[in-house]
């Protein structure tokens, strides 16, 4: 337990000067929460050393730049100059983009090539139904063949919502203030620098309101970033419902099965609470020093390596379920388990699994799940979906994991997703839950503390508000993330006034 003590160097200085602190002197201020969090982590840390990912950060960042340009141009239909200026800064750092000396967007072959001053070329290509991926240096193709993914859904225009896009022509209940709803939509798109691309609101499963930026509509797949972590949690939930895994079993990662490997104590449920304890660095970690070097959190996107093997090779920094840290190794390893379960226990095609067992169940026709060069889904963030796609997924959680009378997620799974993770609470950060969902436990958003959400860099959000039977989706272009977040808060405040609680 931390006590409020006068630092030893101050005490020694006072004694050296021939004086002691006065007994009636004011007590020093308590350590701030960040200091307490770091002190707790240091006290609990296990022996070990961090190893930097290999390679040049600028070269890695340029691979991320090529990939995000490819996705935004060939999947979202954005202008290349707009995409270069406003999208994808997470894996394509703004400070590194100026190093590119030549940019080629090859529409005929659906590829992007970026050249650095030393002649290094980083490329990305559209790889069939698996979307865009970054290629290893010198390679013209990834290490797997693309897989055709065919939806079994009927025509969207003639199929009623939510399975299709045919909307009922009937008024909403009189207790919903539609004028306030319209104000909320306006607020979500103001100011212009928010660059909001899609805003969708559902109430009691019905589409209440939506609007899109010019050139974008309800079918446009958009950069969604870490909202995909919650999609990963959903895929794992499906496998748990099918009996492939148990939430609280030891995570059966093959690389951890050696005799005496301490990582066997890590449970699947710990991993999906961002509480595995693995030594997997993220620049967003409290107290992290950006001068240390390129982090695993980004390398898992841009390294063009086998992402599953990289994440599985990490040792433990803390015991599981003790310290909460937001690190991409955890969702990457969950995707690893999904692949093992689909190809092993179920004996099905891995790349078709999300469409067959989730997207077609919900009516998600426009979602594109993307991979590393080895065909491993990088659904810690590389998935593009439309505003309506994300609203449909949000409503699965609002409906306790049941759709059209079929239970997709296990009983109690939504409660797991929306309940604060113990390790994060112990750290004094009541904001993260299970299945890679954020929880409004600190009241940071102007919505009830029971609300939970999928969240991604650049201001992406799919918010589930059970008290109001509401799902709110906001997707925007990355550079507008700051203003977009403030605009979303204003819109949420208006929606809370417009729609009565249950």
C-alpha positions, 0 to 999 in steps of 0.5 A: 500500500502506498503511503503519503511520505515525504520523499527521502531526497527531500528529507535528507536535504532538510536534515543537511540544512540543519532543520527538520520538517515542522510537525504542523507543516501541511501534509504532502499531496497524495500521489496522482492516479498515474503515479499510483498505477505505475507504482502498482505495475512496477511492484507486480512486474515479473522478471524479464526483458522487453525485446524491440521488434526488428526493422526501421520504424519508418519502413514499417509505417510506410507499409501501414501507409500503403495498406490504409491507402489501398483500403480507403481507395479500393474499398471505401472509394475515397480520393487518394489525396484525401485518403493520404491527408485524412485517414489511417494515422494509427499505423501510418504515422503522420510524422513518417508520411513525409519520407515517401518520395513517390506514390503510385496508386495502380487502379488497373491492378488494385495496388499501392506502391510507396517509395522511400529515399533509399529506394525501399518500396512498400506495397499493398494490394487488394487480395480478393474478398480478404480486402487489402494487405501490406506485402513483405518487402520484395514480394508481389503476393502474400503467402496464401491464396484469396478465398471467395466469400459468398453471402447467402443473404437475399437481396438487401433492397427487398428484405426488411430491416435488419436483415435487409435495408427495406425500412418500415414506413411507420412513425416512431412512438410519440414519446421519442422527440424526433426534433431532438433526434434531428438535432443530434444528427446535426451535432454529430456532423458539426463542426466540419473538421470532425469529418464524420462519415457515418452516423446511425442510431437505432431504437428498439431495433429500428433504424431511428436516424442516419446520415452520411458524408458526401460520397458515402452511403449505407453500403460503404465500408469504412475504416473502423480500427479497434471496433474490430476487437469487439468483433473478434470477441464476438467470433470467440463468443460464437465458438464458445456457444458452439462448445469449441471453447470455454471462456475460463479455460486455459488458453490453448495457444500451441506455443504455451503448452511446454511443460512448466510454461507459466503462460498456461495460467492465462485464461481466454477470459483474461485475454479478452479483458486485456489482462493477459499480462503479456509483455507486449508494448503499446505506445499508449501504455501509461508511462511508456517512453516513445523513445524506446522504439517501435512497439509490438502494438503497431508491428502486429499490423505493419511488420508483415510477419506471421502475427499469430506467431509473434504475439504467441512468442511474448513472455509474461510481464505480470500474472494474468488478471492482475494488471490491465493494459490495452495491447494488441497481442491479446486480440491477435491471440484471440484471433489465433484461437478462432483460427485453431477452433474453426479449422480444427474442431469445426473443420470449416474454412477459416476465411468464410467463417465470419460471413457464414456464422455472424455476418449472414445471421445479422444482415452484414453484407458490406463487412471486409475482414483483412489479414496479414500476408499469412492469411491470419485475420488482423481483426485487432483493427483491420476490418472495414464495415458500413455504419449499418453493419456496425449497428447490426452488430451492436444490436446483437449485444442489445438483444443478449446475443440472440437474433431471429430466435437463435442464440448466437452468443452464450448466455451470460456473455453480454454480461461478461462483455459489459462488466468491468474487468477486475484488473482494470478496476484494481488499476483505478481505471473503471473503463474496460470490460470483457470481449474487448468492449469499453464500459462507461464505468467512469461516466466519461460519456454523457450516457449511463454508466451501464452503457458499453461500446466498441471503440476505435482510433480516430473516433470510431464508436458503436455504443450500446445503451441498454437503458434506452434500447439504443445503439449509436454508431459514429464513424469518421475519417481519422484526422477528425477524431478529436473534434469528432469525439466532442461532436459525438458527446454533444449528439449523445446528450441530445439523444438522451433527452430525445429518447426516454429510458425504459 
